Amino acid sequence: MSTRTKIKRIVRGGYINFIRNGLISSASVLALSVTLFVIGGLVFLQAVEHTVLHTLENTVDVTVYFTPSAGEDKILTFKSSVEAIPEVASTVYTSAEDALAKFRLAHENDYLSLQALDELSSNPLGASLGIHAQSARQYEAIVNTLQTDTALTTDTAGIIDHINYNQNADAINRLNTIIAAAGTLGFLLTLVLVLLSIIVTVVTQRLVIHFAREEIGIMKLVGADNAYVRGPFVFEAVISGVLATFIVLLVYIPICLWFSHHMTEFLGIDLWNYYISNFFELLVILLGAGAGAGAIASFIAVHFYLRK
């Protein structure tokens, strides 16, 4: 028998088994659909977590405060040098005049502070430079560069008042811990769900094999090898995984639309736009978890049966 003919018979046998075992096949599709729904939910949850963590990262920065007497030309030279540091994503420069205007606005009802400010002959506030890193883990490296880089320290001698990294270090460290924990938790939950889907499919496939034991016995009697016997069951499980994937993708449509209309501002992300823009990525993940887990589970179930 040629390989092409063998593959055709395996595919045909798997399709016939799936149709014939209607109730068991439906149970397998349902079990996989529930598992894939939760896995897809974790994908959306990680997208929300990423958005929240990105927002938190944008609120955390390292700010360099300059002395009031620092010349703007030296500050801008320093700004250019900082932006050349690989770990730096962006900088926000606030001039001394802007700092004074923000202070007045923030204390517009504090007449004593404003009166004391007006009595001064010069602006007591210095300029500042907010520095955003590529990652929250890189702030310490940036500060070390600012403090140890010879070119930076030479060019900016006498113009830096202080750097607020120590005040923000606890918040940055907590953010790093949250980012690491979120990634680890998401991976572990996905792994557990995939393992559960394999276990459920193994149990389901053992039922299918039990009802087909006579057919398997006849195939073995006429000389069919294990790969040929195993093939239809594996393909049947793949069909269940593919159907479960498309069922879950359809179920997510109204859910994502509802969240898009009612929860976008709260979550910080439009889940419908995320669903559309990441549809193929989500399809690959669910197909891999559904069809892949089904094929592995079926292979295991038939393998143990054939070893008896």
C-alpha positions as CSV (number, residue, x, y, z in Angstrom):
1,M,0.0,0.0,0.0
2,S,1.4,3.4,-1.0
3,T,1.9,6.1,1.5
4,R,-0.6,8.3,-0.2
5,T,-3.3,5.6,-0.1
6,K,-2.5,4.9,3.5
7,I,-2.9,8.6,4.4
8,K,-6.3,8.8,2.5
9,R,-7.6,5.8,4.4
10,I,-6.4,7.2,7.7
11,V,-8.2,10.5,7.0
12,R,-11.3,8.7,5.8
13,G,-11.3,6.4,8.8
14,G,-10.9,9.3,11.3
15,Y,-13.7,11.2,9.7
16,I,-16.0,8.1,9.8
17,N,-15.1,7.5,13.4
18,F,-15.9,11.1,14.3
19,I,-19.3,10.9,12.7
20,R,-20.1,7.4,14.0
21,N,-19.1,8.3,17.6
22,G,-21.5,11.3,17.6
23,L,-22.1,11.5,21.3
24,I,-18.5,10.8,22.4
25,S,-17.2,13.1,19.6
26,S,-19.5,15.9,20.8
27,A,-18.3,15.4,24.4
28,S,-14.7,15.6,23.3
29,V,-15.4,18.8,21.3
30,L,-17.2,20.3,24.3
31,A,-14.4,19.5,26.7
32,L,-11.8,20.9,24.4
33,S,-13.9,24.0,23.8
34,V,-14.1,24.7,27.5
35,T,-10.3,24.3,27.8
36,L,-9.6,26.4,24.8
37,F,-12.0,29.1,25.9
38,V,-10.1,29.4,29.2
39,I,-6.7,29.4,27.3
40,G,-8.0,32.2,25.0
41,G,-9.2,34.0,28.1
42,L,-5.7,33.9,29.4
43,V,-4.4,35.4,26.1
44,F,-6.9,38.3,26.5
45,L,-6.0,38.7,30.2
46,Q,-2.3,38.9,29.4
47,A,-3.1,41.6,26.8
48,V,-4.9,43.6,29.5
49,E,-2.0,42.9,32.0
50,H,0.5,44.1,29.3
51,T,-1.5,47.3,28.8
52,V,-1.8,48.0,32.6
53,L,1.9,47.3,33.1
54,H,2.9,49.4,30.2
55,T,0.8,52.3,31.7
56,L,2.5,51.8,35.0
57,E,5.9,51.7,33.3
58,N,5.1,55.1,31.7
59,T,4.3,56.6,35.1
60,V,7.6,55.5,36.5
61,D,10.7,57.4,35.5
62,V,14.1,58.7,36.7
63,T,14.2,62.5,36.8
64,V,17.4,64.5,36.8
65,Y,17.0,67.9,38.5
66,F,19.4,70.7,37.5
67,T,20.6,73.6,39.5
68,P,18.8,77.0,38.9
69,S,22.0,78.4,37.5
70,A,22.6,75.7,35.0
71,G,22.8,77.0,31.4
72,E,20.3,75.6,29.0
73,D,22.9,74.9,26.4
74,K,24.7,72.5,28.7
75,I,21.4,70.9,29.8
76,L,20.4,70.3,26.1
77,T,23.9,68.8,25.5
78,F,23.4,66.5,28.4
79,K,19.9,65.6,27.1
80,S,21.4,64.5,23.8
81,S,24.0,62.4,25.5
82,V,21.3,60.7,27.7
83,E,19.2,59.9,24.6
84,A,22.2,58.1,23.1
85,I,22.2,55.6,26.0
86,P,20.8,52.3,24.6
87,E,18.5,51.6,27.5
88,V,16.8,55.0,27.2
89,A,13.4,55.0,25.4
90,S,12.6,58.7,25.6
91,T,13.2,61.9,27.6
92,V,11.0,64.7,28.6
93,Y,12.7,68.1,29.2
94,T,11.0,70.7,31.5
95,S,12.7,74.1,31.4
96,A,13.0,76.3,34.5
97,E,10.2,78.6,33.1
98,D,7.9,75.6,32.6
99,A,8.7,74.3,36.0
100,L,7.8,77.7,37.5
101,A,4.5,77.8,35.5
102,K,3.5,74.3,36.7
103,F,4.3,75.3,40.3
104,R,2.1,78.4,40.0
105,L,-0.7,76.3,38.5
106,A,-0.5,73.6,41.2
107,H,-0.5,76.2,44.0
108,E,-2.9,78.7,42.5
109,N,-4.9,78.7,45.7
110,D,-1.9,78.9,48.0
111,Y,-1.6,82.7,48.2
112,L,1.3,82.7,50.7
113,S,3.5,80.5,48.5
114,L,2.7,82.6,45.5
115,Q,3.4,85.8,47.4
116,A,6.7,84.5,48.6
117,L,7.6,83.5,45.1
118,D,6.8,86.9,43.7
119,E,9.1,88.6,46.2
120,L,12.0,86.6,44.8
121,S,14.1,88.4,42.2
122,S,14.8,85.3,40.2
123,N,13.3,81.9,39.4
124,P,14.3,79.5,42.3
125,L,13.3,76.4,40.3
126,G,15.7,74.6,38.0
127,A,15.0,72.6,34.9
128,S,14.5,68.9,34.9
129,L,14.9,65.9,32.6
130,G,12.5,62.9,32.9
131,I,14.0,59.7,31.6
132,H,11.9,56.7,30.5
133,A,13.7,53.4,30.0
134,Q,13.0,50.7,27.5
135,S,12.2,48.4,30.4
136,A,11.6,49.0,34.1
137,R,14.6,46.7,34.7
138,Q,17.0,49.1,33.0
139,Y,16.6,52.2,35.3
140,E,19.4,51.1,37.6
141,A,21.8,50.7,34.6
142,I,20.8,54.1,33.3
143,V,21.5,55.8,36.7
144,N,24.9,54.0,36.9
145,T,25.8,55.3,33.5
146,L,24.9,58.8,34.5
147,Q,27.0,58.6,37.6
148,T,30.0,56.7,36.2
149,D,30.3,57.7,32.5
150,T,33.3,60.0,32.3
151,A,32.0,62.0,29.3
152,L,28.6,62.7,31.0
153,T,30.1,63.6,34.4
154,T,32.7,65.9,32.9
155,D,30.2,67.8,30.6
156,T,27.6,68.2,33.3
157,A,29.9,69.0,36.3
158,G,28.1,71.5,38.6
159,I,24.8,71.6,36.7
160,I,23.0,68.5,38.3
161,D,21.4,69.1,41.6
162,H,20.2,65.5,42.2
163,I,18.7,62.4,40.6
164,N,15.5,61.0,42.1
165,Y,16.2,57.3,41.4
166,N,16.5,56.4,45.1
167,Q,13.0,57.7,45.8
168,N,11.5,55.7,42.9
169,A,13.6,52.5,43.4
170,D,11.0,50.8,45.5
171,A,8.2,51.4,43.0
172,I,10.5,50.3,40.1
173,N,11.4,47.1,42.0
174,R,7.8,46.3,42.8
175,L,6.9,46.9,39.1
176,N,9.7,44.5,38.0
177,T,8.3,41.9,40.4
178,I,4.8,42.2,39.1
179,I,5.9,41.9,35.5
180,A,7.9,38.8,36.2
181,A,5.1,37.2,38.3
182,A,2.5,38.0,35.7
183,G,4.6,36.3,32.9
184,T,5.3,33.2,35.1
185,L,1.7,32.9,36.2
186,G,0.4,33.1,32.7
187,F,2.8,30.4,31.4
188,L,2.0,28.1,34.3
189,L,-1.8,28.4,33.9
190,T,-1.5,27.8,30.2
191,L,0.6,24.7,30.8
192,V,-1.8,23.4,33.3
193,L,-4.8,23.9,31.0
194,V,-3.0,22.2,28.1
195,L,-2.2,19.2,30.4
196,L,-5.8,19.1,31.5
197,S,-7.0,19.1,27.9
198,I,-4.7,16.2,27.2
199,I,-6.0,14.2,30.1
200,V,-9.6,14.8,29.2
201,T,-8.9,13.8,25.6
202,V,-7.1,10.7,26.7
203,V,-10.1,9.6,28.8
204,T,-12.5,10.4,25.8
205,Q,-10.3,8.5,23.4
206,R,-10.1,5.5,25.6
207,L,-13.9,5.3,25.4
208,V,-13.7,5.5,21.6
209,I,-11.1,2.8,21.5
210,H,-13.2,0.6,23.8
211,F,-16.1,0.7,21.4
212,A,-13.8,0.1,18.4
213,R,-11.8,-2.7,20.1
214,E,-13.2,-5.4,17.8
215,E,-12.3,-3.3,14.7
216,I,-8.8,-2.8,16.0
217,G,-8.5,-6.5,16.6
218,I,-9.5,-7.3,13.0
219,M,-7.0,-4.7,11.7
220,K,-4.2,-6.3,13.7
221,L,-5.2,-9.8,12.5
222,V,-4.9,-8.8,8.8
223,G,-1.4,-7.4,9.4
224,A,-2.0,-3.6,9.9
225,D,0.9,-1.9,11.6
226,N,0.5,0.2,14.7
227,A,0.9,3.5,12.8
228,Y,-2.0,2.5,10.5
229,V,-4.2,1.5,13.5
230,R,-3.4,4.6,15.4
231,G,-3.8,7.1,12.5
232,P,-7.7,7.3,12.4
233,F,-8.0,7.9,16.1
234,V,-5.3,10.6,16.0
235,F,-7.0,12.3,13.1
236,E,-10.4,12.0,14.8
237,A,-8.9,13.9,17.8
238,V,-7.5,16.5,15.5
239,I,-11.0,17.1,14.0
240,S,-12.3,17.6,17.6
241,G,-9.5,20.1,18.3
242,V,-10.1,22.1,15.0
243,L,-13.9,22.2,15.6
244,A,-13.4,23.3,19.2
245,T,-11.0,26.1,18.0
246,F,-13.5,27.6,15.6
247,I,-16.4,27.3,18.1
248,V,-14.3,29.2,20.7
249,L,-13.4,31.8,18.1
250,L,-17.0,32.3,17.3
251,V,-18.0,32.5,20.9
252,Y,-15.4,35.2,21.5
253,I,-17.0,37.5,18.9
254,P,-20.0,38.7,21.0
255,I,-17.9,38.7,24.1
256,C,-15.2,40.9,22.7
257,L,-17.8,43.2,21.1
258,W,-19.5,43.6,24.6
259,F,-16.2,44.4,26.3
260,S,-15.4,46.8,23.5
261,H,-18.6,48.8,24.0
262,H,-18.7,48.7,27.8
263,M,-15.2,48.1,29.3
264,T,-12.6,49.7,27.1
265,E,-12.1,52.7,29.3
266,F,-11.9,50.5,32.4
267,L,-9.5,47.9,30.9
268,G,-7.5,50.4,28.9
269,I,-7.7,48.2,25.8
270,D,-10.3,47.6,23.1
271,L,-10.7,43.9,23.1
272,W,-12.5,43.8,19.8
273,N,-9.7,45.6,18.0
274,Y,-7.2,43.3,19.8
275,Y,-9.2,40.3,18.6
276,I,-9.3,41.5,15.0
277,S,-5.6,42.5,14.9
278,N,-4.4,39.4,16.6
279,F,-6.9,36.9,15.1
280,F,-4.3,34.7,13.3
281,E,-2.0,34.7,16.4
282,L,-5.0,33.6,18.5
283,L,-6.0,31.0,15.8
284,V,-2.5,29.5,15.9
285,I,-2.4,29.3,19.7
286,L,-5.9,27.7,19.9
287,L,-5.2,25.3,17.0
288,G,-1.9,24.3,18.5
289,A,-3.5,23.7,21.9
290,G,-6.7,22.0,20.6
291,A,-5.5,20.0,17.6
292,G,-2.0,19.4,19.1
293,A,-3.3,18.4,22.5
294,G,-5.9,16.2,20.9
295,A,-3.4,14.4,18.7
296,I,-1.0,13.9,21.6
297,A,-3.7,12.6,23.8
298,S,-5.1,10.2,21.2
299,F,-1.6,8.9,20.4
300,I,-1.0,8.2,24.1
301,A,-4.4,6.5,24.5
302,V,-3.9,4.2,21.5
303,H,-0.3,3.6,22.4
304,F,-1.2,2.1,25.8
305,Y,-4.0,0.1,24.3
306,L,-1.8,-1.5,21.6
307,R,0.8,-2.4,24.2
308,K,-1.7,-4.6,26.0
